[in-house]
């Protein structure tokens, strides 16, 4: 009787692992598609604004003192 319960438990574990692998695969595909769309929009916006969006102004390392 213990062997039958163990076999049934193993079958359900295998089914659960298979379903989780499918869900993880779908999530990875959605993540890749969304990342691609974001990258395309990033390139498009960067092109339209001559690359000035998101670039920080550097201070050049000099300090000014007022007298």
C-alpha positions as CSV (number, residue, x, y, z in Angstrom):
1,X,0.0,0.0,0.0
2,X,2.9,2.4,0.8
3,X,4.3,1.8,-2.7
4,X,1.1,2.8,-4.4
5,X,0.9,6.0,-2.4
6,X,4.5,6.8,-3.1
7,X,3.9,6.2,-6.8
8,X,0.9,8.5,-6.9
9,X,2.8,11.2,-4.9
10,X,5.6,11.0,-7.5
11,X,3.2,11.3,-10.4
12,X,1.6,14.4,-8.8
13,X,5.0,15.9,-8.1
14,X,6.0,15.3,-11.8
15,X,2.8,16.9,-13.0
16,X,3.3,19.9,-10.7
17,X,6.9,20.3,-11.9
18,X,5.8,20.2,-15.5
19,X,3.2,22.8,-15.0
20,X,5.6,25.1,-13.1
21,X,8.1,24.7,-16.0
22,X,5.4,25.7,-18.5
23,X,4.5,28.8,-16.4
24,X,8.1,29.8,-16.0
25,X,8.6,29.4,-19.7
26,X,5.6,31.6,-20.5
27,X,6.9,34.2,-18.0
28,X,10.4,34.2,-19.5
29,X,8.9,34.7,-23.0
30,X,6.7,37.6,-21.8
31,X,9.7,39.1,-20.0
32,X,11.8,38.9,-23.2
33,X,9.1,40.5,-25.3
34,X,8.5,43.3,-22.9
35,X,12.2,44.0,-22.6
36,X,12.5,44.1,-26.4
37,X,9.7,46.6,-26.7
38,X,11.2,48.8,-24.0
39,X,14.6,48.7,-25.8
40,X,13.0,49.7,-29.1
41,X,11.2,52.6,-27.4
42,X,14.5,53.6,-25.7
43,X,16.3,53.6,-29.0
44,X,13.5,55.5,-30.7
45,X,13.3,58.2,-28.0
46,X,17.1,58.5,-27.9
47,X,17.2,58.9,-31.7
48,X,14.4,61.6,-31.6
49,X,16.1,63.6,-28.8
50,X,19.6,63.3,-30.2
51,X,20.6,61.1,-27.3
52,X,20.1,63.7,-24.6
53,X,17.4,61.9,-22.6
54,X,18.8,60.1,-19.6
55,X,22.3,61.6,-19.9
56,X,23.5,63.4,-16.8
57,X,25.3,66.6,-17.0
58,X,28.8,66.2,-15.7
59,X,30.2,69.0,-13.6
60,X,33.8,68.7,-14.9
61,X,35.4,68.4,-11.5
62,X,36.1,72.1,-11.0
63,X,34.8,74.1,-8.1
64,X,34.0,77.8,-8.2
65,X,34.5,80.0,-5.3
66,X,32.8,83.3,-5.0
67,X,34.7,86.2,-3.6
